[in-house]
Amino acid sequence: MEIISSALLALLCLAVVGASLSKILRRQQPNKRKLPPGPKPWPIIGNLNLVGPIPHQSLHFLSQKYGDIMQLKFGKFPVVVASSPEMAKQFLRVHDTVFASRPALAAGKYISYNYSDMSWSPYSPYWRQTRKIYLTEVFSAKKMDSSEHIRIEERRRFLSRLRSLSGKPVVLRDHLSRFSLSTICRIVFSNKYFTTEFEDEKGIIKVDELRGLLDEWFFFGGVFHIGDWIPWLSSVDLQGYVKRMKALSKKLDKFYDYVLDDHLARKAAQEDFIPEDVLDALLQLGEDPNLEVKLTRNHVKALAQVPISHFNLNF
């Protein structure tokens, strides 16, 4: 413990000395860049001390003092915050390609197959190809129309379950969440690979277990992991998030491997294979020699994971 304390004290002293030297050098060499206003950062942590348990509220309060565009420092990294529709337009529309890439955070590495889905992939030929795939194979009007019968069937099953519970207390959010998850899984995977307490079906995972895994996936997509902003602390994993991400990744990957192998076996058994769902279409695209970036097995799992993992956005 004494060795650790001494090391931390030494690092803090170095940070203070470094900050002082940096300040002196900045005075001698004026910065010609016009940077947005913002609070003065502390050594090592930057402005992390100003971000509370509800980050968007903290940023809102800071924007009232520093304006619609401000600069903070999270650890060693500068962060520019836009707090008005006009400023957001500059980032999301006017200069969208410049700011299209997300930071390479731990979540993208451990739970999204090393930044392989569109939400974590940096702006690149692969990102553009992925966007095109989503627009044509997942979210196009034609694809939505072709899955209408699934939505109708799941809606009837949903209403039937509610009727069976008539007279009993019902948490409607839970049932709506199950309905959403079941519908999306059928669109992406065709067959359902999980069981519920309402139906006698064979599956490899219970619906509540799968929903819990996906809720955790969604949580890690927005969690504040201190190692992302203070890199020399990343190996320490102070919050235990990386350990949990790795455990979650193993569980989800086992599920996706089973589903993928099942689809590949069905595809191999059909001489004239016709895609029935999103995963089938992705597997077929993986064999397309004209793709700019070849889709690997992990790419396919990452692309299929995104619509499944975001089933709870509306709840």
N, C-alpha and C positions, 0 to 999 in steps of 0.2 A: 504493500500500500504506500509506503514511504517513497519507493522508487517511482510509482505512478504519479503521486502528488508532486514530486520534484520535476518529473517530465512535463507535467501540465503547467507548473509554475514557470519552467524554462520557456515553454512555447508561448505563454502569455507575455513574458518579458520580451521575447523576440518579436511578437506581434506589435507590442507597444513601440519598440525601437524602430521596427519597420514602418509603422504608421507615421512616426515622427520624421524619419528620413524621407518618406514619400511626400509628406506635407512640405518639407523644405525644398525638395526637387520641383514640386509643382509650382512653388512660388518663383523659383529661378527660371522655370520654363513654362510660361503661361500656356494653358490649354486653349487652342483656337476653336475647338468644338463647342457648340452651344448645347449644353445638356439640359434636360428638363429639371425643374426644381425638385427638391426632396429633402428629407431629414438627413442629418449628418450620421453616417454609419459608425458603429463601434468596431474596434479591431476584432478580427476573427468572425464574430457573429453578424456583423453588418447591422441591418435593421430588424433582425428576427425578433428582437425584444418588443417591437411595436405590433407584432402580429399575434392577436389573441386566439382563443379557442374557436371563434367564428371569424375566419379570415376575411370574408367579403365585407363584414361590418367594419373590421379594422381598416381595410383599404378605403371604405367609404368615408370614414371619419378623417383619415389622412388626406383624402382628395378634397375635403372641404377646406383644408388649410393650405394645400399646395397646388390645387387646381385640377383641371380635367386631365392633364397628363403630368405624371411625376415619375421620378426615378428613385427606386429603393435599391438596397443591396441585401441579398439573401446569402449569408456566408460570404463567399468570394465572388459571387456572380451578380452583376447588375440586372435589375428587373425594371422594365418600364410598364407603368400601369395607366391604362386609358379608362376614364371614368365618365364618359359622355357618349351619346350616339354619334356625334360628329367625329370624335377621336377614334371611336371603335371602327367607324367606316374607313378611316385611313389605314388601319391594320388589316381589316377583314375584306376590303374591296379594292381600295386604291393600290395598296402595296401588299396584296394578299400572298403573292408568290415568295416575297422576301421573308414573310413571317409564317409560312405554311408549316414549317417543321417545329415539332414540340421538342422541349429539352430531353436529352437522353437520360430519363429518370430510371430508378431501379424497377418500378412497376412495369415499364415497357420491356425491360430485359427479361424479367422473371415470369411474368404472367401473360405476355403477349408474344411468345416465341421469338425473343430477341428482336423486338420492334418490327414484327412481320405483318401486323394488321394495319389498316389504313389510318387509324387514329394515332398510332405511335410511329409509323414509318416516316423517316425524313423525306422531304420533298425530293423526288428522284424519278427516274424512269419506272421503277417498281411502284412508287406511289401513284403515278399517273395511270399505270396499267391497272392497279388495284381499284382506283376510282372508277375507271371505265367498266371493270367487271361488276362492281356493285350496281352501277347504273343500268347495265344490260341484263345481268343475271339475278339480281336480288330485288331491286326497288323499281324496276320498270313497270309501266302500266300493264303491259302484257303479262308479266309474271304475277302481278297482283290479281289480275282477272283470272288467271289459271288456277289460283289457289282459293278462289271464292268458296268452292264446295267444302274446303277444310274449315274455313271460318264459320260457315253455316253449321256444319256438324258439331264443331266444338262449342258453338253458342247454344245449340240444343242440349248438349250434354251438361253445359254449365247451368242452364235453367232447370234441367231435370234434377241436378244435385241440390239446387236451392229448394225445389219443391219437396224433395225427400226430407229436408231439414225444417219443414214448415212447423211452426210452433216452438222451435228451439232458438236460443240466442245464436246469432250468426255474425261473425266478423267479416263483413263483405269484402274488405280489402284483401284478405287472404284468398278468398275464392276468385276474385278478379285477377289476382296475381297468378294463381294456378291456371286460370283460363288463358291468360296472355302467354305464359310459358308453354303450355301444351300446344297452343295454336302455332307459335313461332317454331317450336321443335318439329312439328309435323311439316311445316313449309320448308324448313332447312334439311331435315333428316328423313322425311316421309313417315316412317314408323316411329312410334314413341318407344323410347328405351328406358322409361321409368314407370313405376307403379304408384298408384294412389290408394288411399284408404277407402275410396268409393268404388273401385273397380277391381275385378279379379283378372289381372293381366300379368304376363311375364315380362320382367324388365331387369336391368342390371343395377338400377339405382332407384331409391324412393324419391318421389317428386319433391318432398320437403328437404331432403338431403341435397338434391341438385340445386334447388332454389337457394339454400344456404350457401353453397359454394359460389353460385353466381352473384349473390349479394356481397360476398366477401371480395370477389373479383372487382365488382363495381366500387367497393369501398377503397381498395388499394389503387384504383385508377385516379383517385383524387386525394389520397392521403399525403400528409406532409412528412416526408422521411428526411430527417436531418442530414443523413449521409449524402443525399443528393446535392446539398448546398455547401457542406463542409466536407470535401472529399476525403480528407485524412481520417475522418470519423466513420467512413462507410464500412470499413472492415470490422469495426467494433459492434455495429448494429445495436446501438443503445436502446432503441424502442422495440427491438425484436421483430420488426416488420419484414426484414429480408428472410428470416427463418420461416415466418408464416407464409410469405409469398412462395417460397420454394416448396413448402408442404402443399399449398393449394395447387400449384402448378402440376405436381405429381398426381394428385387426385383427378384433376380435370383432364390431364393428358391420358390417363388410364381410360377414362370414359370415352374421349375422342378417338383413341386408338381402336377401341372395341367397335365403335360406330363406323369408323373408316374401313376397318377390315371387313365388316359385314357388308358394306356397300361394294367394296372391291370384289368380294366373293360373288355377290349377286351380278355384278357387271361381267365377271369372267364366265358366268354360267349362261349368259345370253349372247347368242350369235349376233343378232341385230339389236344392240343396246340402245335404248332410248332413255335419256335422263328423266327422272321422275321428280327430282327435288333439287335444291340449291347445291347440296353436296355432290350429287351426280354431275351437275353441270361443271362444278369446279374440278372434279376428277377428269372430266372430258377435256377441259381447257388445259389441264396439266400435260396432256399428250399432244397439244397443238405445237408443231415445230415453228410456227410463225410468231409465237409470243416473243416479245422483246426480252422479257425476263422469265426464264423457266420457273414454273411453280413446283416447289418441292413438297414433300409430305407435310412438313411443318407449316409451309405457306398455306396449304389447303386447310389445315386445322385452324390456323389463325384467322383466315378469312371467314370460315364457318362459325367461329367462336363469337365474332363481333355481334351479329344480330341476336344470337342466343343470349349473350351476356347482358345486352341492353334491354331485356324484356321488361325490367322494372322501372324504366324511365318515367312511365306515366303514373307510377304509384308512389 
